[in-house]
Amino acid sequence: MKKNLALLMLVGFLATQAYAAPITTHKPKASKATLEQQLAKYISYPDALKPIQQAGIVVVQFRINSANKLCQVEVFSQNEQLNNDLIRQLTGLKLKGYTEDVSEFAQQVHTVRLRFKP
């Protein structure tokens, strides 16, 4: 009788574990589109593009530090004035939604494309 009860408990335990959803302790990685949208909200049309009223795409790389701020910002364009203007606007910018453990997330280099329209 004890063996049957133990076997029944084991089967019941295994059956409940088969349908249990695992608990995720890590924050899922933010998609690049989300990062692009957040950055687009905080930056303005660069002064370097205002005289020529030119649209364009600029590639930006950065890391997120433990205070959820952008650091090590690099802008990839041929216009130095544009690069400096965007680095000034983005460095130290605080992102929302990264308040949990960012140790793994901060080690990553994030690359986003920013589109400018006059």
Secondary structure, DSSP 4 states (H G I P E B T S, - for coil): -HHHHHHHHHHHHHHHHHTPPPPP-SPPPPPHHHHHHHHHHH----GGGTTTT--EEEEEEEEE-TTSBEEEEEEE-S-HHHHHHHHHHHTTPBPSS--S--HHHHTSPEEEEEEE--
